[in-house]
C-alpha cells in the first residue's frame, strides 16, 4: 500500500536553468522524496503566477513530494506585462483573437522545455535515471499559471497531461476573444 511519507521525510531538489528557444530561459526546481524516488514518481508541473517566485510554492511542492510525486516548480521568463510572461499566455491580448494562435502561444515552448528537461533527468545517465514517470503527468498553477493550466485542460494539448489543477486562477481575460 502506498502511504505518504511522515513530515520528517527527506526531500531533495535539483535546480536547473532550462533554455526556451534561443533567447530565453526558465528556472526549474524539481522537488522529490529521496525515500520515494526508488520507484518511478508521477510528475507535477507547477506554473507560478506572474511575478511570483517559484520558491514561494515550496509548501505545496513539499506536501506533494511527501505524497509521492516529483514536483517541477518553474518561473516566468520575464516580468509580468500584457504580453511578456512565458507561462502566462492569458495576458497576451494579441493571441486572444484566434484560438489557433492562442494554442501556439508561448506557454507551449515553456512547457515543452520543462518536459524535455524532465525526460533528460529521467533518461539514461540522468540524475534521476528511471525515477520519473512522465506517463503520469499533472499540471497546475497559481494565478496566471493556474489559468494556463486550465487552458491546457480546455484545449487539445500535445503534452500527455493526465490531470490539471489551479490555485487562485486568474480569469482576467475570460470574456475577451471569440473563444474565451
N, C-alpha and C positions, 0 to 999 in steps of 0.2 A: 504494500500500500504506500502510495506517495503522500508524504506529510511535509508540511512546511518546516524549515529549519527553526530552531529556537532563536531568540533575539540575539544571542551571542554568536550565531553562525558567522564564520569567516567570509567576508566579502572581499573581492578583488576588483580592480578596474584597470582596463587598458585605455590609454589615451592615444588618439591619432589625429593628425591633420590630414583631411581627405580632399584630394583635388576634385573640383567640379568643373568639367570642361578645361579650358586652358587658362582662364583668368581668375577663377575663384576657388576658395577652399572653405570647408566647414570643419569645425571641431567635432570630434566624436569621442564619447566616453562610453565604454562598454563595461557594465557592472554585472557581476555574476557571483554566485556562491561557489567557493572553492570545493566545498563538500558535494555540491550537486553536479559540478562540472565533469564528473566521471562519466556520466551518460550525456547524450546529446540533449541540449537545452532548447526549449522553444524560445523564439526571439520576439522581443517587443521593441519597436522603434517609437521613441517618444519625441515628438516635434515640439520645440519650445515656442512660446509666444514671442511676438515681436519685441525686441529689446529686453528679453528675459534670458539671463544666463542659464546655460544648461545645468549647471550645478545646483540651481535653485529647485530642481526636481529630484535631488538625491533621496529625499524622504520616500518618494514613490518608487524610485529605482531600487532602493534597499528592500522595501517590502516585496516588490515583485521578484527580486533576486532570491530572497529568503523563501519565497513560494516556489522557486524552481525555474525561473526564467532568466535569460540573458537579456539585459536591457541596454539598448543603444540610445544614449542621450545625444542630441545634436543642437547646434546653434544655427542662427541665421548668418548668412554671409556678411551682410551689411546692415546698417541700422534701419529701423522702421521708416517707411515712407510710402507714397502712393504706388510705387512700382519697384521697390528696392529690396524686398525681403525674400530670399531664395525659397524658403519653405513656407511662405505665407502668401501664396498667389492670390487669395481673395482680394488683396489690396491692389492688385494690378488692374486698374479700371479698364485699360485698353483691351484686356483679354476677355472681359465680361460680355462683349458684344457678340461673341461667337463661341458656341460650345466646343467646336473643333479646336479653335485657338486656345481656349482655356485648358483643355485636356492636354495640350502640348506645352503648357506653361512651365516656368522654371522649377516647379516642385518635382517634375519628372526627372530632371537632371540631378537634383539633390538627392532624391530617394534612390535613384539608380546608383549614385556614387556610394551611398551608405551601404546598399546591398552588395555592391561589388567588394567593398572593404570587408564586410562580414563574411562573404564567400572566401576571400583571401585568408582571413584569420582562421577560418574553419577548414580550409583545404590542406592538402599535404604540405608539411613543413610550416604551416601557420602556427601562431602562438596558441591557438585553441583547436588544433587539428582534430577533426571528427567530433567536436564537442558542441557545435551549434546545429540545431535542427531548423534549417531555413524553410522546410516544408510546413512547419508550424510557426507562422509569422503573423503577428498582430501589429497594428499601427495605431497610435493615439497621439493626442496633443492637447496643449493648453492654449486658450485664446485663439490667435490666428493659426497656430499649429493644429488646434482642435478642428478648426474649420477645414483646414487642408485634409485632415484625416477623414472627416465626414464626407468631403467631396470625393475622396478616393473610394469610399463605400458607395456613393451615389452613381458614380460614372464607372464605365469599364476601366479596369486598371491592369497593366501588364505585369504587376509585381507579385502576384500569387498571395495576396493578403487574405488571411482567413478570418480575422476579427478586427474590429475597429472600435475605438472609444474616444471620447473627448472629455475634457475637463475645462469648464468655463469657456466653451467655444465662442468665438466671435462670429456673429452672424451679421456683421455690419453691412455686407453687400447683398443680403438675402433677397432684396426687392429690386436689384439692379440687373439689367440684361434680359435677354429674351428667355433664357433658360433657368435663371437663378430662382 
